[in-house]
Amino acid sequence: MASLDELRATRLEKLKILEKAGMHPYPARVPRDLSLAELRAQFAELEKSQKSISVAGRIMAIRGQGAIQFVVLYDGTDKFQVVVKKDSLDATLFDLFAAGIDIGDFISVTGTVFVTQRGEQSLLMTSWTIATKSIAPLPDKWHGIQDTDERYRKRYLDILMNPELRDLLIKKSKFWDVTREFLKKQGFLEVETPTLETTTGGAEATPFETHHNDYDLDVYLRISVGELWQKRLMSAGFPKTFEIGRVYRNEGSSPDHLQEFTNMEFYWGYADYEMGMALVQDLYRTIAKEVFGTTSFTTRGHTFDLMNEWTKIDYVEEIKKQTGIDVVSATEKDMKKKLDDLKVKYEGDNKERLIDTLWKYCRKNITGPAFLINHPLIVGPLAKTVPGKDVVQMFQPIIAGSELGRGYSELNDPIDQRQRFEAQQKLINAGDTEAMMADWEFVEMLEHGMPPTCGFGFGERLFAFFVDKPLRELQTFPLMRPKEKE
C-alpha cells in the first residue's frame, strides 16, 4: 500500500499532466448550469429535451475501467452518477481523464442525461474540465477518519465523509431558525448586544479576559447573551427582545459544557415567570416538531415526551426528598457531610456552591419534562422573590436529568438588586471566581425604572440532548490545541 507521500507525489505528477495538456488545475470559474439537486429535480424534462447541460462537483468514487467508467459526483446538494464512455467523448479528453483525474478532484462535466439499464439516473459526459486538482487523498469512504483528534482537526473531511454529521449540522441550523421564527411570530425584536464587557453580567461563570488597546482597558468576553443589556432595552421601551449569539466561559469541558457556544435569551416586558413557562413549553414543543418531526426522545438514559404534562418541582423540597437535607436551614457543615456520604465531589465551601452541588446530584434522577421552581434566593441573584418566601420566581426546564434553560421574573427593584450585587461581591472577594460581577450602572438604570419583565435563555445544549450527542461533537469546528510542527 502506497504511503501518503507517495500518493501525493503521484497526484502532483497528474497535476503536471493536466497543465501540459493546457488545463489550468485551479481555474476561477468552470461551466455550471445547475446544482446536482436541481439536475435531479429537472431530470425528466432534461431527458425529454436532450438538452446539453453542465454541472460540477467533487469526485467521490470511480469504478470501471477501459472504455467505460462510472463517476459519482457530489456538490453539497446531491450526488449524481456521470458515465464516461470512450465513444461519447473526444479521445484526447478521454485519455486525459484516465491519466490526470483522481477521487477527490473537482471537475465540471457537460453532457446529456439518460437512465442506465439498471435504472439509475445518469449524465453522459461529452466534455469535461478540471475545477480543482486535489493533492492529498480523501479518507477511506467506508471507515472515514477513525482517530477522534484527527476528525476534529480535519473537520472538513469528517463532514464530507460522514453524512450523519452533515445532517446534524444542518438540523442544528434549522434548530436556531425555528427558534428565531417562533420568537419573531410572538412579536420579539431580534437585537445585538456587546460581546466585550467591562463587567460580565447575567450568569455565574469564570470569564475570558482580554485587553482593549485603544481604551487601555481590561475587558471580558460575555458569559450571557446580553442579559443586562437587554434589560436596559426594556427600560428603553422595547416590549419584547431576543438575541441568539456566542458566549464564552473559561471553565472545564465535559460532554455537556464547552468554553464557546451559542445561546438564546429573550426578555418580555409586562410578563412574569408563569407566563414565561407557558411560552417556553410551547417553544420547546415547536422546535421538536419542526426540526425533528417528533416530541418523543430517548437521551442520556431517559425517555420523555414533550407533549406530556410539564410538572412543577420545588427546588428545596426535591433536594429534601432525595437527600434528607433542608438546604434553607442546613449549615455548610451539614451539607458537606451529606455530600461526603453520597460520595459526591464538590468545589468551594460557601453555601451557594454546596446547595448547587446537592441539586446537581438530585437532578439526574428526574426525567421530565418538568419545571424546577422555588429556588433559594442565594442561587437566583437576578430574580424577584416569591412574596412572603425566601425563594425566587425562577424556572428551569428539566429534561433527561438536566436543566435545559433558565428564566426569571426579573428583579427590577434597584435597592434589592444593589444588596444582591453586594452579596455577590463578597463571594468574589472570598475567592469565588464564578460569582456574578456587580454592574452599578445597571443598578442606576433600574433606578430610572424597568417594567415587570420575564427573561429566559437556553443554549445549544438543548439541541445536543435532542440528538443525544456530546456538545463537542456538534461543534462545526471544535477548538483544538495547535498541532506541533513535524
ABEGO torsion letter per residue (X at the ends): XBBAAAAAAAAAAAAAAAAAAGBBABBABBBBABBAAAAAAAAAAAAAAGBBBBBBEBBABBBEBEABBBBBBBAGABBBBBBBBAAABBAAAAAAAAAABBBGBBBBBBEBBBBBAAGBBBBBBABBBBABBBABBBBBAAAEBABAAAAAABAAAAAAABAAAAAAAAAAAAAAAAAAAAAAAAGBBBBBBBABBABBBGBBBBBBBBBBAAAGBBBBBBABBGAAAAAAAAAAGBABBBBBBBBBBBBBBBAABBABBBBBBBBBBGBBAAAAAAAAAAAAAAAAAAAAGBABBBBGGBBBBAABBBBBBBAAAAAAAAAGBBAAABBAAAAAAAAAAAGBBBBEABAAAAAAAAAAAAAAABAOBBBBBGBBAAABAABBBBBGBABBBBBBBBBGGBBBEBBBBBBABAAAAAAAAAAAAAAAAAGBAABBBBBAAAAAAAAAEBBBBBBBBBBAAAAAAAAGBBAAAABABBBBBBBBBX
